[in-house]
Amino acid sequence: MDSDEDDRIPLSQRPEWSDVTPVPQDDGPNPVVPISYSKEFAETMGYVRAVYLADERSHRALQLTAEAIHFNAGNYTVWQFRRLILEALNADLHDELEFVEHLASKNSKNYQLWHHRRWVAEKLGTEAAGRELEFTKKIFVNDAKNYHAWSHRQWVLQTLGGWEDELAYCDELLEDDIFNNSAWNQVSYAVKAILTKPENESSWRYLRGLYKNSMPSFVMDRRVSTVCLTVLTTKANCVFALSLLLDLLSNGFEPNQELKNAVEALLPESRDQDSDMAVTICSVLEIVDPMRVNYWRWRKKSLHSEVEEGVRNLRVH
Amino acid sequence: NELRCSFCQTTIIVYHSGWDRHRFQANATIVGSKKLAIMSDDGDLPWRFSADQGLEDQLFDRDRHIRYLEMNYHLLPSPYEGQEIIRLTLAYFTISGLHILDALDRVDREAVINWVLSLQAHPKNEAELNNGQFYGFHGSRSSQFKSLDNGVSVPNNSHLASTYCALAILKTVGYDFSLIDFSSILKSMKNLQQPDGSFMPIHTGAETDLRFVYCAAVISSLLDDWSGMDKEKAKNYILSCQSYDGGFGLIPGQESHGGATYCAVASLRLMGLIEDDLVSRCTSSSIIDVPLLLDWCLQRQADDGGFQGRPNKISDTVGGVLRILGANNFIDEITLRKFLLTCQSEYGGFSKFPGQLPDPYHSYYGFTAFSMLQETGLNSFNVELGISTVTL
């Protein structure tokens, strides 16, 4: 139902509502931040108050909640009442999915809408899984990063099932080729993503995140320093590559000569000073990432204790 | 105070704060057409600036912002009926905003107190208090119902976020909390905490995530009473939301998000589970991965100076996180300020993007950001509580 303002018939003129007296809002004597409600809004809410107070769980009440939601899609009281009515009427929840989908086009970031959708899907059970995943895909077409849609998708998979196809789908979104599962290797995948688009922060963070609980693997895996070196040879000012190298060094990584030479080349004057490689990297970062210059200077100063701790942690393992 | 670029001879004007420039020599290194880093020989803080024009023309227009907030305080235009349900939140942005701008004299304190208190949900008796419902504050008249004498009982729809806003407003206008018994809030707030430690905002059912853990923490902090929440469970939930990249998602397993990160860090700080100024301390003993978090937060400052809420998106709560961690000197404040001013509206207030109309939410965050940037004439802002705690 599209509430086109010109077509809307006031509730007071609708015969099916003639027996109801709307209940006006009582805002008290000196309201703060009062809102200049339109006639249509005030009237709709007046009738909502009437049916809510009478606890009328009827078809006309259901329709009224839809109208109220169109005015204020965040109104959780009305959404909750709608759920009570749907239960009382034993309504066909597939229709409800349609209702939500229709609203979602203009309200895709509305928490109440997504909560309602989850409530409906949960009632429908596992048979709804496919449709829910399709629904989120539709949202991603216009908004690939929609936070609610990703949470919903995660919830569907955890509660209603469907993980088998999920990895393939994520892959489809990230690039066009679909990897063969037997060749799956997350580090290689992340490295490939980095090399394809080194300016994308997310791939770097993902790579780093793979080693979150395993510092020795992080330091030992040559692929990490290699990808940094590869990127730096073509993009000498890549902050993510430099930062990751700094991270490696802070955790006890021992660079080979090729890496040392490459870094020295970024800051020629460091050769004469015989600087520690991590110190040199910090100096380069101060220049190529001037927005965060104070942070890089602080990292440089903290290096001594960082490296000590990194080496200590390695020994513990 | 003028330098010339040795490549293109453009005159560069240098901004700095608090340093005696005669004490050291500057060595300039050019890295791009707009940004320049100047390293000092012996000073700790280098000078930073942008070669863009017009920075000195733009000022924070406090008077205009006050007029904008006063207008909202007296009447919000009809498009705001789409946000009717969160009216109390709009009131919080307005009243707390006026306090930050040091213009709280524009509000009728008594009227505010009475209106806010009129939105409180009260259990009729001890039995009702223990019926599993939450007795806090309603967000607006749209969720507050007075039952008719027809025997039908209406559930109260008081909400955790509205309760936070209500208490924040009352604190802001200097209401004496000892005048009212808020124990029913704390006693019934426990009903909203979930087995995993998260909070649901309303007992009739809603999404549960970090936002409401934060609300519960602030409420407890403002009432100076932690009996309404299980801190240990809340802590575990928060920690389970820290992502592999150091930021926090709204729920476990979700992508790091600026707002969620703020809720997580502020909550931990309010609960006393992390110390302040973490960045200067021995970070390895903290319950959260501070270095990773710090790096993630700092990377959120984009080239235009504004803070993104996630890689490749926008928000401003991350600035608050950095302040809590004790890392605000790592922020490029000049560029941030410049970005914020591009969002300053000619009508007063701030908009989400340059050139758009202002709204209460972005205006409020603009004011808090300028307060943290120590703009003259603004009151200081308590980042964890989300209000100015300057007493009247």
Interface residues (C-beta under 8 A of the other chain):
Chain A: Q25 D26 D27 G28 P29 N30 P31 V32 V33 P34 I35 S36 Y37 S38 F41 M45 R49 Y52 L53 A54 D55 F71 N72 A73 G74 N75 Y76 T77 V78 Q80 R83 Y111 Q112 W114 H115 R118 W119 K145 Y147 W150 S151 Q154 N200 E201 S202 R205 Y206 R208 G209 L210 K212 N237 S243 E286 I287 V288 P290 M291 R292 V293 N294 Y295 R297 W298 E309
Chain B: T29 V31 K35 L36 A37 M39 D44 L45 P46 R48 N72 Y73 H74 L75 L76 P77 S78 Y80 E81 G82 Q83 E84 I85 I86 R87 L90 A91 T94 I95 V107 D108 A111 V112 N114 W115 V116 S118 R141 S142 S143 F145 K146 S147 L148 N150 V152 V154 N157 H159 I202 T204 G205 A206 E207 S243 Y244 D245 L250 I251 G253 Q254 E255 H257 V279 S284 L294 D295 W296 L298 Q299 Q301 D303 G305 R310 P311 N312 K313 A327 N329 F330 D332 T335
